[in-house]
Each structure stands twice: as structure tokens, then as C-alpha cells.
Amino acid sequence: MSLELGTTRAAKVQIGASARAFAPAGVGNVAVGFDLLGMALDTFDHDGHELGDIVTATVTNLGQVRVSGITGLALDLPLDAEHNTAARAVRALLRALDLQIGFELHIHKGIPLGSGLGGSAASAVAGVVAANAALGSPFELEALYPFALEGECAASGARHGDNVGPQLLGGLCFTNSDRCISLPVPSGLTAVVVHPDFVLETKIARAALAVPFQISEFVAQSDKLAGFLIALYENDHSLLRQSLADVLVEPKRAPLIPGFYAVKQAALDAGAIGASILGYAFGPRYARRAAYNVTSGDVSVAFTGALLGGVAASSLIGDGGNDTPKYGVAAAGVLAGAFLADRGLVRRADRTSADGTLVQLGALAGALIGGGIAALTETETRGVLALGSAGGILGLLAANAIIKPARDAGPLRGIMQSSARALDGRVFVSLGPVTSVRVTF
């Protein structure tokens, strides 16, 4: 199934019309397809409820999208249409239809925030599917993809469809910013998703990818992705086993996850055809666990610090030799940068989203100046990275001093916290220090 936006049927507007939609949990990447592949999960919690989000959408004449309530595993989510994923998706739908009506949404969260199971994307998908149904389904299901993608942007800040696509269409999907394509799944496969008792923020994990990639790594990953896709269509388990490996992203992120390689090897030893990193918990868990206030602007500052730390550490790495120590040094730099930004900046003050953007722009300007100086003096690559990161750090600190953010307001008062922490464990089967979800295609 391939998505093309195409034409729409006329919407049937009836004030008070209501519809309810469910979107399942899902995971992204699927080893070989970073930000491209994802799959929906057909599984249940301990109470027998399918793991996913439910959104009820009711047509109103208020001319705006309003979230009337949130129940379930995550309660303290944004209610405004700009920052709530379901509301933002529905707002995009109304804009496409050029309708001046409104919607009232009620969201039931069946996916814990920070679980890495696509909770934010599920709300966006369920919201836009319910709203579309309440209007008489002017769009086919596949054509709702760009609206759900816009909703997901409220949480992730980018148009990543690896959760949105499969949660909308089901099964395994290839996605990008324009389209979503359903993929066949070889028979007889069972997926096991392991959720460790460990938190790794999405933005911190992405910062680990700031280190340079070699063209040979891209070629090797392209080979794996091509083999994986062929195996799906040919129902070839042997080729699937050879191809289901991440040789591009996993080596750079694995050092951030204690015990990852041991768990992966145990899975392979037990007969798994492949094992890798599927996704990461999103940033709200950072705010929820902090003993001080963490705002969206603070998260931007922590991410920038992590990125600069990774670049600075990369300047210490020489050319040639084994790549594994290089990845370890870069990962250590990312963690050190995030730690210093948290301790030196986030804990002391609260920053709005605009403040966070200004701090990032300051860091970017400083990095460009530092990198420019290095380029003018014909410094080698390591020198460019060193001066660029130094300039970025100075730019970050200067911008933070100029905006003069308000003092920290104390614990659990920011806009990113969630109350799901105490309930996270109930939807999984406990296996000691890790938890797991078993999924059968």
C-alpha cells in the first residue's frame, strides 16, 4: 500500500458528530531502517487491554481544536493544539479541508510516556483518524499520514514517520516525510521487544550521531537494508538473518546503553534471527525524574550541550585505527556535555521554548565562527572540530547570559512532566531487571 494524498470527498459537517479511534503501540528503526522502518505491535497489558491510545473526537462550532481531558497512563500532557500531538494533527486536517469548525478531543493514554513504544505518535494517529471519521471520512486512511506526521512533530520536533506509518496502516512499514508504504512480513516470525530499566533521552541518543560517518559505513548499511527488503518480499528467512543488522547507527549508540551487547548476544544465542536498538524513550521522562523544573527550553539546552560534547570529544580522536574506541570517546563526550549542561544550566534556571532556540542559535553562531577561524588557518580536521566546539560552547554561554532566564521554579512544575512513572511497569511482563512485550505477526 503506497500513500498518495490525492483528492478528497466532501466533508460532512454536523455539529456534535463524534467518532472514536484506536492506535496501537509501535516501534521504529527495525535495526536496518533508522527513521525509515517501523512496525505496529499487537499485544495486550495485564488487564487484557490492547496496548495503544484511544481518542474521541467531537465536532464543535468553536473554530478551534480543544483537548477536553486526558485519562490513562499519562495525564500531565500539554492541552493546547500547538503542543499536543493529537490536537495538532486534527488542526492540520482542518486546514487541509479549509473548514472553520472546531473539535473537542478526549485522549485515553494506553501507552506509557517514555516507554519507546510510540506513545506520542499513537495519539496523533488516533486523533486524526477519529476526526476524519466524524466528518464522514473525506480522506482515505492512507491520506491521513501527513496530518498525523504533523502531530508527531509536536513531540519529536521532526517529521519522523517510523512510528506514525505503522500505527496508521498496521504491520511493518517503510516511511519518509512524504509517503508510507506497507511491507510484507515473512510467515512464522515473532518479535520480542525488551524494555530495560534504563532511561536514554531521544535527543541525547541523536547527539551521539554527530560524529563523522565513513562512506563505507553507508554502503554497508545500504547493503543490509536492501537485503532486508528483498527478504521480506521473497519470504527468505536466511537472507533476513543475514540482513537484520545495524552497522551504521548501533555502533555509535550502543555504548550509551549499559549491557546492550550482552543482551543482544543472549538473544542471538537463543536463536533470534536478529537483534538491535528499536527506539528510545522521549524527553518527558527527563523532566519527570528530575528533582528540579525542566522546561522545553531546558531540554533544548541539554541537547545542545550533548552535541557540543560529542563534537569536542571527536576532536581528540585521531585518524585510522579501530573504530570502537572512537565511538566510545564520542559517546562519552555526548554524556559529559549533557551532564555539564544539566548541572550548570538546566538546574539553575527555567527557559521558554524561545529561550532554548536563542541559546541554540548562539551556540551555532559560535561554532561557525570557531570553525571559520580554523578553516582560514588551514587547520586539520581535529583542529576544526576543537575550535568549532569551543566557539559553540562560548556562544551557548553568551546567549544564555544575554537572555537572563528566570530562576528554577522547583520540582515538577515544568510543561514536560508526566504522571505515568508509577504506572509504567504494569503494562509489561516483569523479568527481573528488564521488562518485555511479546508480539506475533
N, C-alpha and C positions, 0 to 999 in steps of 0.2 A: 504494500500500500504506500503510495507516494503522495505527499501533500502538495497541492497547488491551490492557492487561495481562491481563484475563480470567482464566479458570480454568486450572488446570494438570492434567496427567496425573500419576499416582502415580510417584514416582521409584523407579528400580530400583537399590537399593544393593548393590553387590558389591565387597567389599574387593579391591583390586588391579586393578579395571577401569580401563582407560586410553583416552584419546582425544586426538587432536591436531588443532589448528585453526590456520588461517592468516588474518590480517587484513592487507589491503593498505594502502599509504601513502595519504594523502589530504590535501586542503587545505580550509580553511574560508573563510567570508565570501563568496566568489564575487562580489566587488565590491558588489553591491546588498544583500546579506543579512548584515550584521555580526552574528556569533554565531548566525545563523539558518540560513544555507545552507552546504552543504559538498558535496564530491564526492570519490569514491574514484578512485585512479589505477591504471590497468592498464599497468604499464611494468616494464622489466627493467634490471638492472645490467649491467656489462660482462661478467660471467661467465655471463649468461643466466638469472640467478635473478630471480624476480618480487620487486619491492620491497615488503617487508612483514615482519611479525613472525609467528613460529610459537610456539605454546605447547602443551606436552604436559601433560595433567592426569591424575593417577593417584589413585584413591580410597584413602584410608587410614582407620585406626581411631584416629588420634591426637587427633581432636577439634579440630584447628586447621589453618589453611592455611599451608603452608610452601613457600618457594621454594628448591629444591634446587640450582639452578645457573642461570647466565646466560651465554650464548655469543653470538658475533657481533660487531656493531659498537659495542656499548655494554656494558661489563662491570661497572663500579662503580656499580650501581644499588642502591637500598635493597632489602633482602631481607625485611623484616618486613611483615606483612599490612596494617598501617595506612598505610604509605608507598609500597608497591609497587602499581602500578596494576592489574596482573593479579590479584594476591592479594586486593586489596581488593574487586575486582569479584566474585571467586569467593566471598569471605566474605559479600557481600550476597546472593548467590544461595542459599547455605546457610541464611541467616537467613530468607529468604522461604519456604523449604521446611521450616523448623523441624527440620533434621537435625543430629544431634550427631556426625557423622563429620568427617573432615578430607580435605585434598587436598595432594598434593605436586606442585608445578609446576616445569617446566623451560622457560625462556624463551630463544628464539633471536631476537636483535635483528637484523632486516634493514633497519631504518631508523635512520640516524644521529641521535643526540640533537642538538637544536638546529638541525635542518635545516628546521623549519617544515612537515614532512610528516606530522605526526600520530603520531609515534613512541610517545608515552605512551598515547594513545587506542588505538592498534593492539594493544598488549599487553593492555589491559583487555578489548577485544573478543575477541581470540583466546583469552584465558584463560577468560572466562565461557562462550564457545561450546564450548570443549573440555570444561570441567567439566560443562556441561549434557548433552553427548553421552555422557560417561562414566556419567551417571546415567540413561541411557535417554531423554533428551530430554523431561523433564517440561514444559519450556516451549517454545513455538514460538519460532522465531528472532526474530521481531519483539518478542516479550515480554521478551527479554533486554536491551532498550535501557536501562531504568532501572538495572540492575545494572552494565552497562558504564559508564554515566554516573557512578555512584558511584565506580567505579575511577578514572576520569579525574580526579575531584576530588582524588585523592592527589597529582597532579602540578600541576594548574592552580589548585586551591583553590576552584573554582566548577563548577557543573553546566552546562558548555557542550557541546552535542551536535553542533556543526557538523563535527567530525571523527568522533565516535563513530557517529553515524547512518549516514553513507555507508559507513564501514568495516564496519558490521554488515550493511546491506542492499544495498550496492553502488550505483553510479551517482551521481546527483545527488539530494540530499535537503533537505527543509525540516525543521528540528528546533527544539524548545524543551525546557523542563525536564520536560515531560510526555509528549511524543509525537514520533514521527519519521515523515515522510511521503515516500515515493519520488515523484520528479518525472520527467516525460518529458523526453527530450533531443532537440532537433531533429536531423534527419539531416545527415550530411556535415560535422560540426564536429570540429575538432582543437584540443586545449588544449595550450599550451606554458607550462610552469612554469619561471621563471628564478630561480635561487638565487644572489644576489650574494655576493661575498667580503666580507661585512659582517655584524656581529652587532648586533641590536637586541633587548634583553630584552623579553619579553612584558609584564612589569609596568611597565616604563618606557614602552612604547608605549601601554599603557592609561592611564597617568597623563596622557598628552597630551590625553586626552578630558575632563579635569577642568574645562576652560574652558567657559563657558556656551554653550548652543546656542540658536539662534533658532527659533521655531515655523515660520518659512518654510523653514528647512532640513529640518525633519522632514517637512513637506508635500512638498517637492521629492523627498526620498528615498523617501517612500511612493509617489509617482507612479512613480519608477523601478522600485521593487520590484514594484508591481502590473503595470506594463508587461512586466517580465521574465517574471513568472509566466504572463501571458496568452500571450506569445510562445512559451513552452515548449509549452503545450497546443495552440496554433494552428500550430505549426511555422513561425513567421513570422520569418525571418531579418532582415528590415528592422526590425521592431519590436524585435527582440533587440538590434540595433546601436544603436537609439535609447535603449534602456533600460539597457544594461550599463555603468553608470557610478555611481560612489560620490560623491555630492555632500555627504555628511554627515561621514564619518569620514576619508576620504582627505585632504581639505584640511588637517586638523589633524595627521595623521601623516606626510604626505609630506615636510615639512621635516626630519624625523628621518632620512631615507634619502637620502644624497648621490647625485645623478644620477638620482633616480627619474623625474622628469618627462621627462628626455631619453630614457630607456629606453622609457617609455610612448609618447611621441610617435613613436619609431622603430618600435614595434610597430604603431601605427595607420597610419603612413605605408606600412608593408609590407602593409597590407590586413587587419589584425586587426579584428574587429568590436567589440572592447573590450579594455581592459587596466586592471588595478588591483592593489591590495595584497591578496594572498590570505591571508597569515598571518604569524606571527612565530616566530622561534626562542624556545624556552622557556628559563627561567633557568639550567639547569645549565651552559650554555656560559659564563656569567659566572664561576662557580666554577672551571670547568675552565681558563680562560685566566688567572685571577688568579695573581699571584706571592705570594699570601698565602691564608690559610684563609678560606673563605666558607661559612657555615652557612645553614640555612633561616631562622634568626632574623636573620642579617645581610641576607639578601635582602629581608625584610620592612622592615628599617630603610632600605635603599636605596630601596625603592618609596615609603615614606612621605616620605623626603626629596625624591624626584622630584615627588610630588604637591604637597607644600608649595611647592616651587619654581615649579611651574606656576601655583598659585593666587597666589603673591606676584607673579609676572610679570604675571598678568592684572590685578592692581590698578593697574598702570602704563598700562593700555590705556584710552583714552577711548572714549566712545560715538560711533557713526557712522563714516563713512569706509570705506575699503577693508578687507575682512576679511583679505586675505592677510597684511599686516604684523602684524595681531593674532595670527594663528596662528603666525607666525614668532617673535614675542615670547614667546608661551606655550610653544612648543616649546623655545626657548632656556632658559626658566625651568625646564622639566622636566629638561633635560640638566644645567643648573647645579646643581639640587637633588640629582640623583643623584650628580653628581661630588663635591659637597661632603660628602654623606653617606658616600660610599665613602672619600674621603680622610680625613675627620675621625673617622669612627666604625667603619666596617667593617674597615679596615686595622689598627686598634688592638686590637680585642677580638673574641672569639667569643661569639655569643648563641644560646641554645637557641630552639626554636620558641616556648616560653612567654615567654622574654625579649622576642622580637620582638613578640609580641602585647601585652605590657605597655607596650612603647615606643610602639606604635601607639595604645593606649588613652590614654597620656599626651599624645600629640600631639592626639588627638581632644578630650580634655578641655580642653587649652589653646586649641584652635581655637574650641571652643564658648564658652569664657569671653571670648576676644577678640571673637568675633562678637557675643556678647551685649552687651558694652560698647558696641560700635559701634551696635547696634540701639537701645539705651537713649538714646544721644546723637543718634539720628536722623541718623546719618552716611550719605552716599550710598553706592552700591554699591561703588565703588572703595575707599572707606574701610573697608567691612565686610570686603572681601577682604584688605586690608592688615592690619587688626587681627587677623582670623582666622588668617591665615598666620603673623603674628608670634607670636600665642598658641600656635599649633601647634608652631612651632619651639622656643619656650621649654618647652612641655610635653614634647616629644620629648627635649630635652637633660636636663630634670629627671628624667624617668623612667629614662633611660639611666644617670644618676648614681646613682639610688636602687638599681637592680638590681645595679650593680657587676659587669658581665660579666667573664669570665675573659680574660686576655691572649691575643692571637692565637697559635695553635698552630703557625703556619708554613704553607708552601705545600702544597696537595694533601692535606689531612688532614680536610677537612670532609665532610659527608654528601651533598653535592650534585654532586661532581665526576664526570666520566665519562672513560673512556679512549678514546673514539671519535675524538678530534681528528685523530690521524694517519691515520685511515681515511675521514674524511668525503668526500674528493674521489673515491674510487674508484667510487662508485655513480652518478656523473654524467658526462655528456659535456662535456669541457672546451672552453670557448670563450673563452680568454684570461682576462680578469678576472672573468668570470661563468661559471656552470655552468647547464645546462638539462636538463629532463626533458620528453620529448615524449610526449603522451598522446592517444590516439584513442578516442572514444566508439564 
